[in-house]
Structures are given as structure tokens and as C-alpha cells.
Amino acid sequence: MGHLVPAGSVYAFLAGHRDEVFPDGLFADLFPSGRGRPSVPGAVIASVLVLQTLQDLSDPEAMTALRCDLRWKVACGLPIDHAGYHPTTLTVWRQRLRASDRPDRIFEAVRAVIAETGVLQGKTRRALDSVVFDDAVATQDTITQLIAAMRRVRREVPGAAEIIAASCHAHDWDDPGKPRIAWDDKTARDALVSALVGDATSVVATFAGVELDEPAGQALALLALVAGQDVEPAEGSDGTDGRWRIARRVAPERVISTVDPQARHVHKTVHHRQDGFKGHVIIEPDTGLFTGATLTEAAGESNHEAVVGLALLQQDIDAATTDDPRAFEVLGDTAYGTGEARAALGVAGHTAIIKPGPLRPAVPGGFTLDDFTVDEDTGTVTCPGGLTRRLSAKRTATFGAGCRGCPLRAQCTTAKDGRTLTLHPHDALLRTARRDWATNPSLRATYRQHRPMVERSIAWLIGPKGRCRKLRYHGTTANTWWLRTRIAGLNLRRLLNLGLTRQATNWALT
């Protein structure tokens, strides 16, 4: 029935070449004992996983497609009356893959095909970008998180159930719902928060210094975290009297759910907030092929786009088949234009084609940082009014009394004590980047030329109407595996559109 499947489609490709792209030996180490291995061949499972992530299906939906969709049967080489497999078969293989030394072997197999075609040979540009993915759990409020964390400790920590039953009475821990209080009564809410925090800190203190296994230790750590991240001493209290209230601020890197503690609040823009993770990708902008990807928590300095993007770029270089040094033109939006990132790219020999972030004047329409003259050799800063001050050890220039009577003060600062500047350690590099972007049309032209292909690749990643933004798994490990497997499928489909063919001994593009 293969003639009914469109030629050049992923289905037709897998039908003819799945055993070459995903040879059975690729998965031999997943079942080292030789016992308990599912009877389904590895090439078939790999094909199902690629199609599943391409179409963003659940395990039951994927197995329904394998049983009922002729294209899936052709792709996997199954007879038309094959009933498919139980959905847990996919669960077993996926867990084995994620726990192995090479969890991304499906992505790596497709990357090997890309390398063999030579489509990236001589391509000296890479684009860095990120996309926000919604988590697979509901965001929990402070009270729900405290109760859920206590229940987890009761389940995971030996002896905790007895201690909680004897001394923790803020809530009926067997009641799956919220406590029954007058929720519109602030006093009642604060009393409940105080009681829950008191119970949580008491339990954490009880097990301080006790040697526990990993699940129990993680449960206690999570309880301690949620008991402290969203509360503050009640009005007129320092916290020692046990009176607490929900804090009037959001904690940095706040845990938003005890079901998935790695999910975070995401601020992609000032006005657009989501809850979930950030997916980071690196793209070759001429072909639209993804050369790397990872998924991280959405908050924290180590998960900043520029930090993760540079790591992906280095992984791309390390994975190259050539021994020659690789120097790229690196494209990115303003998130990748930090001073540290630009410095690292320069040291590595790359060229940054990254849009600088806008400068925000202290006074609307007034002077910006670039209106001040910085002399790094003498360590001085001169303001637009001609006043010069020396930089401190912390790179701060204080103009202070010199601003009194200055005719330009209204355009410079509203501070009572005058203007103070704190310069970035890479201020000179950032100034040069802003000047080059403004005066060098070729930089802007290159950026505009290749940005549409990058946006198109991101659109493929998130799927029609953004249907793939909603993740199916918990945590960064499982979702990174999903992201790279989906990218493997997208790269395979893109290669086919570029003319992928199998010659006598290698892959090529027509």
C-alpha cells in the first residue's frame, strides 16, 4: 500500500529508510540483559516517536494512529491488519532512552544524516533564539503548595506521617480540598497561612540532620522552599511570634507548582507572562535546519538566553565532523546582546550580528548613556555639560554637586543629589555595538535578510496555532528529550523538502 503515501513525505522516507537511519544496533544497550525487551524493533519505535512528536500526540493517540492510519503503517512497515502496540510500550522505550548515556540518539541519528549530505558545509552563520513553552501542570497558589508539599513529605519521609498527625493541625491532611475558612476574611487567611508555615517549619526542623534517601530529601527541601518563598512576617511582627502573611511580592525563581517544581513564571516581554519553560535553539538560517536545542527553567542567571545560547553554539562546534576551527556570524535578538556574550563571541573569533538593546534615558527624551564620554584609559566620565568625574572601583561616576545650576540638568536627571552613572564592565564593547548597528547598514541588512527564515523555523517548532507550546511532561530532562526528538522530525522533513535522497553508500541532496 506504499504507493498511496505521498512521495517525498516523512512517511514514505521512513518506509524506505528507517532501518538505515535507525539501525537496530542503535538501541542495543537499552536492554543489555536480553530479557524483557519488547518485541517491537527499535527502528519501528524510533519511527513512531518521530511521527508522534511531529504531530504532537499522546501515547494513546499515537498508538491509535499506528493502528488506524495507513500512512503510519507504511512508515513502520506493518501489515494493514496490525493492531498496533499498547501505549505503555512507548513509555518503556522513552524512559529507557532518557535514562541512558545517549538519550538524544534519535536527534543524533538525524544529525548524522545532515552531516553526510554536506548541506551545512561552508555555512558560516548561526541564529540563536528561544521560545516559551507552557508547563503541563496548573499553577498553584501559596496555600495549595504548602498543603501539597506537606502531603508529599508525609508520603516520602519515613516517620513523617506520625509526626504530622501528632503535631500539625493547620489542616486535615486527608482532605483533598482546600481548608474551609472565610476566604474573604483577611484575618482568617493570615491565621491559616501562619498555621501552615508553622507546621511546615516544625516538620523541617524535626528532620534537620537526619540522613534520608533522595526522594525524602527532595520532599523536605521542597517543603522548606515553598514555606519561605511566598510569605513574610505579618504586620507588626518579625516572624518569631509565628505570625505570617502572603508576601506582597514575587520571589525570584518562584516555584509555581509542587507537581513540577522546575516550572517557573516566564516574562518573554514586559506585558506577556506565561508559566512554564524556555526552549533554546540554534538554527542555520539559510536552510532552516536546527543544529541544537535544549530546554531550561525559565528563570535564573544560568538559564539566560545569552548563557544557554553560547553553550549551544559551542556544542554545535564540538559536534562538527571537521577539525578546522569554526568561526560563525552569530545572529540574535537583543536578549543575546549582553556584554559578557559579546566578549565571549569575540574571544572565540565569532562575529556578533545581534541587535543592541535600547537605552532608556533617566528623563524621557533626555540624555542617554551614550551622551556621556567615557575614557577607559584615564578612568573618567564626562557628562554632556562638560563635567568630568573619575570612575570608582565599582565603575560608578557621581556628579553630585556638579549638577547644581547646570542648564542641562532637566534633560539629564531628576535625582535630588544629581546624576550617578554605573558602567557595565563591558561598557566599551556595548557602546561599539550600538554605534556599529546605527552606522553600518550591512549589519542590519544581514539581520533582516536571515530573520524571516529563523521565524519560520520557530513557527514549525511550535506548530500550527501554537499547538505544541503546551508540554506533555514534567521537568527539564523529559521535556528536553521531547524538544530534541521533535526537532529531529522537523529536520528530517526539512531535508526531504531540500531533496534528500539515498545514493549507493551515502545521503545526498538532489
C-alpha positions, -999 to 999 in steps of 0.1 A, spaced: 0 0 0 31 23 0 21 38 -34 -8 55 -16 15 75 6 28 108 -9 63 105 -23 87 128 -5 68 127 28 83 116 61 60 85 59 75 75 26 110 82 38 107 61 69 91 33 49 121 30 27 150 40 50 140 37 87 164 7 92 193 28 77 187 59 98 178 40 130 196 6 128 186 -19 155 221 -18 170 215 19 179 193 7 207 210 -25 218 223 -10 251 188 -2 263 182 -38 270 216 -53 280 203 -84 296 185 -96 265 154 -103 287 124 -82 290 129 -64 257 97 -55 238 94 -75 206 89 -43 185 121 -34 166 140 -3 175 136 13 141 98 10 144 98 26 178 121 54 166 97 60 136 67 61 159 84 85 183 94 108 154 59 108 140 44 112 175 64 144 182 59 158 147 21 155 152 22 163 190 2 132 200 -1 115 234 9 78 237 -27 65 233 -33 89 203 0 77 187 -10 41 190 -44 48 176 -27 64 146 -4 33 143 -35 10 143 -58 31 121 -37 54 99 -24 38 67 5 63 65 18 52 99 16 15 89 35 22 57 61 42 76 66 15 102 64 -15 78 34 -31 95 7 -51 78 -26 -34 73 -43 -57 99 -17 -50 126 -34 -39 158 -5 -17 170 10 -19 204 0 -10 239 7 27 247 29 17 276 54 3 250 63 39 242 66 48 279 91 19 284 112 29 255 111 66 263 121 60 299 150 37 288 162 63 263 161 92 289 179 71 315 207 60 290 241 75 283 228 88 250 192 100 255 193 120 223 203 93 199 173 99 176 183 135 173 219 124 167 209 99 140 192 126 120 221 150 126 244 123 111 222 123 80 225 161 78 263 159 81 266 132 54 246 153 29 271 182 34 242 207 34 259 227 62 294 227 47 305 263 43 275 276 61 291 302 84 260 317 101 241 305 131 210 321 146 202 319 183 166 321 196 143 310 223 106 301 227 84 298 257 66 265 264 37 262 287 41 237 315 19 206 318 6 215 353 -17 240 368 -1 269 387 -7 266 424 -13 293 449 7 296 482 -17 277 503 -22 249 478 16 245 475 21 243 513 -6 216 517 7 196 487 43 198 499 33 186 534 14 157 519 44 148 498 66 148 530 40 126 547 43 101 518 80 102 512 97 107 545 98 77 569 82 86 602 68 119 590 31 107 589 31 100 626 48 134 635 24 153 612 -7 135 627 5 143 663 16 179 660 4 195 627 -32 206 629 -34 235 604 -54 213 580 -70 179 577 -42 163 556 -66 136 544 -89 162 529 -81 167 492 -97 201 491 -87 235 505 -93 244 542 -128 255 549 -124 291 560 -139 325 552 -116 333 523 -128 369 521 -117 374 557 -81 387 558 -76 377 594 -87 341 587 -64 339 557 -34 352 577 -42 328 605 -43 298 581 -10 309 565 6 313 599 -5 278 609 6 262 577 40 279 578 44 269 614 36 233 607 60 232 578 89 248 596 83 224 626 85 193 603 116 206 585 133 213 618 124 178 632 143 161 603 172 185 602 204 165 602 186 131 596 201 111 568 174 105 542 172 89 507 169 112 477 131 112 473 127 120 510 154 147 510 138 163 479 104 163 495 117 181 526 137 206 506 106 215 485 86 220 517 112 243 531 113 262 498 75 268 495 72 276 532 96 306 527 92 318 491 58 334 493 54 346 529 66 374 550 61 384 587 27 398 594 23 435 601 39 444 634 57 410 636 93 399 630 83 363 624 95 350 657 59 350 671 47 327 643 25 353 626 29 353 588 11 366 557 13 360 520 41 383 507 33 413 486 60 405 461 70 376 439 101 357 449 129 353 423 128 319 406 95 312 424 83 275 423 48 276 409 37 240 414 48 212 437 38 188 409 65 202 386 90 221 408 110 232 378 82 252 362 86 289 365 69 322 357 81 334 323 83 370 312 91 368 275 81 405 273 71 431 299 34 427 292 33 390 283 36 364 312 34 327 309 41 297 332 65 270 320 99 267 305 122 282 279 133 263 249 166 274 234 175 266 198 203 273 173 194 274 136 213 276 103 194 304 87 199 295 50 184 261 53 162 265 84 178 234 99 181 232 137 216 223 148 210 222 185 184 227 212 178 224 249 151 233 274 157 251 308 139 266 337 126 300 327 143 319 355 178 323 368 210 338 355 224 304 344 193 300 322 195 334 305 192 332 267 228 345 261 243 320 285 225 290 271 228 302 235 266 303 238 267 268 252 246 256 223 269 273 198 299 255 214 281 222 213 274 228 176 311 234 170 321 203 190 297 181 171 311 192 137 328 165 117 356 188 105 387 195 126 390 230 112 383 259 136 347 271 132 340 309 132 304 320 127 284 351 122 261 348 151 226 363 147 203 370 177 178 395 191 186 419 220 184 391 246 217 378 233 235 411 232 248 412 267 283 425 273 295 391 285 281 373 255 296 398 230 330 395 248 329 357 247 320 357 210 348 380 202 373 358 221 361 328 202 366 345 169 329 348 160 312 379 146 281 391 165 252 403 144 230 410 174 205 438 177 215 460 206 190 467 233 176 503 235 190 528 260 165 542 285 172 578 295 167 588 331 145 616 319 120 609 290 136 624 258 167 633 277 203 622 276 212 586 274 244 567 284 259 573 250 258 611 256 284 607 283 320 603 271 339 575 288 377 574 288 387 539 299 424 547 298 421 575 324 391 560 341 370 591 337 335 600 325 325 634 311 288 645 311 271 664 283 276 696 303 314 691 302 319 680 338 344 651 343 344 626 371 366 597 379 352 561 379 352 543 413 364 508 418 328 497 412 328 517 380 305 544 394 307 581 384 290 605 408 284 640 395 266 652 427 271 689 435 283 695 400 247 692 387 236 722 408 228 751 385 236 730 354 214 743 325 212 707 311 200 691 344 164 689 334 174 668 304 198 646 325 183 636 359 155 642 384 176 629 413 179 654 442 216 646 446 225 648 410 233 622 383 251 590 391 263 565 365 273 529 369 290 515 339 290 479 328 323 461 329 320 457 291 307 492 285 331 500 257 321 468 239 284 476 242 290 512 231 308 499 200 280 475 192 254 503 194 275 526 172 281 499 146 245 489 145 235 526 139 262 534 113 268 501 95 239 493 72 253 459 62 248 446 98 211 455 98 207 442 62 222 408 72 200 406 102 168 414 82 178 391 54 180 360 76 155 367 103 124 355 83 139 320 80 146 319 117 110 329 125 97 303 100 117 276 118 103 287 152 68 286 137 75 250 126 87 242 161 56 255 179 32 240 153 1 254 137 -17 278 160 9 272 186 -5 238 195 30 224 205 36 252 231 18 230 257 43 205 271 33 169 279 59 161 305 73 173 338 107 188 343 136 199 321 150 164 314 119 148 299 109 180 280 144 185 266 142 149 252 108 158 236 122 190 222 152 173 205 131 145 192 106 169 177 135 188 161 148 156 147 115 151 129 114 187 117 149 184 104 141 152 86 110 169 70 131 199 60 158 177 45 132 160 24 119 194 11 155 202 2 158 170 -19 172 143 4 180 111 -15 198 79 -7 227 71 -31 247 39 -32 265 44 1 256 78 14 229 105 18 228 135 -6 206 163 -17 195 165 -53 
